[in-house]
Amino acid sequence: MDLKQVRQRCEERLRTLDLPAPFDVRALCARLARQRRRPIVLQPVASGVGCYGLWVALPTADVIFYEWETSPLHQEHIILHEVCHLVAGHQPAPVSREDAARLLFPDLASELVQRLLQRAGYSTDEEREAEVLASLILERADRAPASGEPPRDPRTAEVLGRLEATLDARAG
């Protein structure tokens, strides 16, 4: 599938999504979980192998692991990429219990893992589709917080508060 076809498919999918305004990837996950009647659990990890995302389909929930040691914007993009695999109806690759135990945390019982999705588990077309859809969502997302409402991310709120205080001090 060429990039033009991928973009057209992603545009069609995007029209069916009810994006939260202001955009918040966690709110989008909550909406999708309600629609799918299946929880989506976001789990940060410090992988030590670079930035990545991983979708694990458990019997009762979908777990999206995302790199903790990167910027909040990059975390959001990683999460959104994995969520877009769900939105696009991609299926995770089957995984053996042994592989699951080896790949996941040692305290997670390998028999709980039904399917595992890593970037290597998808075709190039599926990866491209998830990446294009994630990028389109971020490109079109309403980022402005509601009037007077502080940002949801406490780190962002802290930085904005310091900037506001600095600017107020200079203005006075």
Secondary structure by P-SEA (a helix, b strand, c coil): ccaaaaaaaaaaaaaaccccccccaaaaaaaaaaaacbbbbbbbbccccccbbbbbbcccbbbbbbbccccaaaaaaaaaaaaaaaaaccccccccaaaaaaaccccccccccccccccccccaaaaaaaaaaaaaaaaacccccccccccccaaaaaaaaaaaaaaaaaac
